[in-house]
Amino acid sequence: PATLSPLAKKKLDDPNIAERFEIIIAGCEIGNAYSELSDPDEQLKNFKKQGKIDYDFVSALSYGLPPTGGLGIGIDRLVMLLTNQTSIREVILFPLLKPKDEEDS
């Protein structure tokens, strides 16, 4: 849904859907991609719905942004796939650890 991707462009034929997709390999989400929303007025509306407005970003968009898209790949997820791990905790370089008193209980 477009409401879950405020930085993504909406589909022309259905404005309720965002132009985005996720990369899934062997059942594991590796990353996501989307077409960038380059309309400053539409982006301002999205920010207002979220309750937090980045005026500098909206201002930059007003100068013009060509059609743009991007792909964000989670390196930790890619390493998980390449090393055949079932848990992302096995490959995160600096995992969050439980406090010692929680481990003992």
C-alpha positions, 0 to 999 in steps of 0.5 A, a space after each residue: 500500500 502507498 500509505 506504508 511507503 511515503 517516499 515511493 511514487 504511487 502507481 499511475 493506474 492505482 494511487 493506492 499502490 506504491 511502485 515498490 518491490 522486495 527482493 526475496 531469495 530462498 524465502 529470505 527478504 534481501 532488500 527492497 526497492 522503489 521508484 522515488 516520489 519526486 513531486 514536492 507537493 505530494 511528498 509534503 502531503 505524505 509528510 503531513 500525514 506522518 506528522 513530521 515534515 522535512 522541509 529541506 527535503 521538500 524544498 530540494 524536490 521543488 528544484 527538480 528530481 529526474 525519475 529515480 529509483 533505488 534498491 537497498 540490500 541488507 548486507 547482513 541478510 545477504 551474508 546470512 544467505 551466503 553462509 546458510 544461516 537460519 538466524 540473522 543473529 548469527 551474522 550481525 557484526 554487533 548483535 544486541 545482547 541480553 543483560 546478564 541477569 536476563 540470561 540467568 533467569 
